[in-house]
Amino acid sequence: MRLTFAAALVACAVASPGTAAPRPTQRATQAPPPAPASVEQPAPTGDQPISARQIQQLFDAFIVLQAQEKLQLSDAQYGSFVTRLKALQETRRTHQQAHQKILNDLRKLTNPQTGSNDEAAITERLKALHDEDEAAATDVRKAYAGVDETLDLRQQARFRIFEDNMEQQKLELLMRARQNARAQRGNAKK
C-alpha cells in the first residue's frame, strides 16, 4: 500500500511533539531508532496557519519514513542512515538559507529605487555568494558520502531516484497549497 504525502502529514500532525512513529518492522524489545524529525511545535489545528518550518519538518519526517520502504533498509542500516540523512537535510537547509540571505543583501544593494551605488559592497556580496556556493557544494558532497556509506550500490542509485521523486512531490504540494490559498482568499472576498 502506497503511503501518500497527505496521509503522512496527518500521521505526523497528530503525533505528539518530539516523538516519532516506530518503524513498522521494529520489534518491541529493540531500542527505538533515532526520531526521523522532531516537530518542535504542535501541528496547527482549525484555522491556525502552518508555518513553512513545520511543513519542512513534516516533509523531512515523511522522507525518512518513505526511504525505509523505498530503499529496503535493513535494521542494521536504518539508524545510521537516518542520522546521516538528517545531516544531509540540515546541511542543505543551512546553505540554502545562507545563499538566500546573500541574495537578499544583493537585492537591497541593487534596488533601483533604494539601493546604493556601493560597488565595493556589491563586490563583497558577490564574492560571499561565490564562496557560499562552493562551500555548499563541498559540504553536500561530504554529506552524500556519509549517506552512501550506509547503503549498498543499488540502494545508493535508488536513493538518488527517490530524492528526485520526493522533490517532485514537494513541488506539487507547494503548487496545490498556493492554489488552495488563492481559492480561500477568493471565497473570503465573496
DAVENRA-V233192 format. One record per residue. N is the residue number from 1. RES is the residue in one small letter. D_LAST is the distance of its C-alpha to the last C-alpha in Angstrom with 2 decimals. Layout:
# DAVENRA-V233192
[[N;RES;D_LAST] [N;RES;D_LAST]]
This chain:
# DAVENRA-V233192
[[1;m;40.85] [2;r;38.51] [3;l;36.47] [4;t;32.99] [5;f;31.34] [6;a;28.58] [7;a;31.38] [8;a;33.20] [9;l;30.23] [10;v;29.87] [11;a;33.64] [12;c;33.79] [13;a;30.87] [14;v;32.57] [15;a;35.96] [16;s;37.30] [17;p;37.11] [18;g;40.19] [19;t;41.23] [20;a;41.29] [21;a;41.80] [22;p;45.41] [23;r;46.43] [24;p;46.67] [25;t;50.38] [26;q;51.26] [27;r;54.05] [28;a;53.90] [29;t;57.08] [30;q;55.84] [31;a;54.44] [32;p;50.71] [33;p;49.82] [34;p;48.03] [35;a;44.36] [36;p;42.31] [37;a;39.83] [38;s;39.26] [39;v;35.86] [40;e;36.28] [41;q;33.20] [42;p;31.79] [43;a;28.94] [44;p;25.59] [45;t;24.17] [46;g;20.85] [47;d;18.32] [48;q;21.10] [49;p;20.86] [50;i;23.99] [51;s;26.04] [52;a;27.53] [53;r;30.92] [54;q;30.09] [55;i;28.85] [56;q;32.10] [57;q;34.20] [58;l;32.75] [59;f;33.23] [60;d;36.78] [61;a;37.56] [62;f;36.30] [63;i;38.56] [64;v;41.54] [65;l;41.01] [66;q;40.67] [67;a;43.62] [68;q;45.96] [69;e;45.34] [70;k;45.11] [71;l;48.17] [72;q;50.11] [73;l;51.21] [74;s;54.26] [75;d;54.43] [76;a;56.72] [77;q;54.27] [78;y;51.07] [79;g;51.59] [80;s;52.77] [81;f;50.11] [82;v;47.25] [83;t;48.76] [84;r;49.21] [85;l;45.82] [86;k;44.20] [87;a;46.45] [88;l;45.34] [89;q;41.64] [90;e;42.28] [91;t;44.43] [92;r;41.74] [93;r;39.07] [94;t;41.40] [95;h;42.35] [96;q;38.83] [97;q;37.81] [98;a;40.94] [99;h;40.32] [100;q;36.75] [101;k;38.05] [102;i;40.66] [103;l;38.20] [104;n;36.04] [105;d;39.24] [106;l;40.01] [107;r;36.53] [108;k;37.12] [109;l;40.67] [110;t;39.86] [111;n;36.71] [112;p;37.60] [113;q;36.16] [114;t;37.23] [115;g;39.63] [116;s;43.34] [117;n;46.14] [118;d;47.91] [119;e;49.37] [120;a;51.17] [121;a;47.95] [122;i;46.32] [123;t;49.48] [124;e;49.53] [125;r;45.91] [126;l;46.62] [127;k;49.71] [128;a;47.79] [129;l;45.26] [130;h;48.17] [131;d;49.91] [132;e;46.81] [133;d;46.27] [134;e;49.95] [135;a;49.90] [136;a;46.81] [137;a;48.55] [138;t;51.67] [139;d;49.97] [140;v;47.77] [141;r;50.88] [142;k;52.73] [143;a;49.93] [144;y;49.94] [145;a;53.72] [146;g;53.32] [147;v;50.97] [148;d;53.33] [149;e;56.26] [150;t;54.76] [151;l;54.22] [152;d;56.63] [153;l;56.43] [154;r;54.39] [155;q;51.86] [156;q;51.58] [157;a;50.63] [158;r;48.15] [159;f;46.64] [160;r;45.89] [161;i;44.25] [162;f;42.35] [163;e;41.02] [164;d;39.83] [165;n;38.02] [166;m;36.41] [167;e;35.24] [168;q;33.64] [169;q;31.85] [170;k;30.67] [171;l;29.27] [172;e;27.50] [173;l;26.02] [174;l;24.80] [175;m;23.24] [176;r;21.42] [177;a;20.28] [178;r;18.88] [179;q;17.08] [180;n;15.61] [181;a;14.63] [182;r;12.86] [183;a;11.03] [184;q;10.12] [185;r;9.00] [186;g;6.82] [187;n;5.37] [188;a;5.48] [189;k;3.82] [190;k;0.00]]
